[in-house]
């Protein structure tokens, strides 16, 4: 146990933790800025949203190691190729959830809002996005957890991150480093999962929260 | 940006990137066994996970209080990154390197999705249908096997689909702890800087996942004829 705690004090531990978080945060942010406009463009059309959702589904089926490994012969070794791969992994869950979430908004509510004189932009900003927010956030959460987990694999294509410690532990046969790295990654992933769960709740409009609480009782 | 990516791609994509000779030379003694190993790992894991999840899901759907803790624990297991999970399992006495550790992790990853879908499937059976079955004199065991499970089957298969696709992807990483499968080609390809291996392993793993996804989706649709006419 003591030796594992020592791992957390290693200078490279902190450095790799920072790289891990950098990779994950940047990939997620780029993923959101790519997926959200696409979802906003396609959700009105049944055909295009089906195309987006099915592409997203196929994208989700691609193993994360496969994406990282395929990026390597094309773009080479290092941080930037890893970032490209992680961004590709971040997009599908957000795209799927944003498209389905926006489509699921009850058309009667939109009609009512139009009847009250709201413009298209207002309907989107004040009605559709808030109602779809929980579903969109669920997508962002899935994406974030997946990106944090997959960033562990960036070490295989020279991207750094906490996976570096796990691999180092294996190579040197040092159990403490292997366990310390693994525990740190696991904790980071669980924090991401729980943290985004709280965000998801925070972004659920109060009106929706009441009904969903009601239902669960 | 895209032109930069394209030029980088062209620069690296020499004629040697995909070495067809290597593929034909190693097809029967390296590529085929890797595919079979991968299917074996995934199939065994999903089967074991199903054997655990079906009774657990049925019990949990009856004793509702047990549902939140079960999803909490399986949710925690699900969110542990696979490389970390493998690295932790390998240190457990009696597990060690090899397919056993990989299968344990893959089973753990499947539990959340499978149990959740078994419960959702059981919940989707209308109360009136069960009442009608009871009124016809069926015992609760008969209701479970002849009414509830058949009606819950499409939702359960939907869970099997998600679990299988997830597991086929994660199984590639299992090669790092000597689990075998298509990840073996990817890892040796990276360490020997031999792109053909990487591409063959990655593309086959992707194809396997997409194929499993589509065929289980077809089964799901077939089991749910009443939904076929509705939009998907």
Interface residues (C-beta under 8 A of the other chain):
Chain A: X57 X58 X60 X61 X62 X63 X64 X65 X66 X67 X69 X70 X72 X73 X74 X75 X76 X84 X145 X148 X149 X150 X152 X153 X156 X157 X163 X166 X169 X170 X175 X178 X179 X181 X182 X183 X185 X186 X189 X190 X192 X193
Chain B: X5 X8 X9 X12 X13 X17 X75 X76 X79 X80 X81 X82 X83 X84 X85 X87 X88 X90 X91 X165 X168 X169 X170 X172 X173 X176 X183 X186 X187 X189 X190 X195 X198 X199 X201 X202 X203 X205 X206 X209 X210 X213
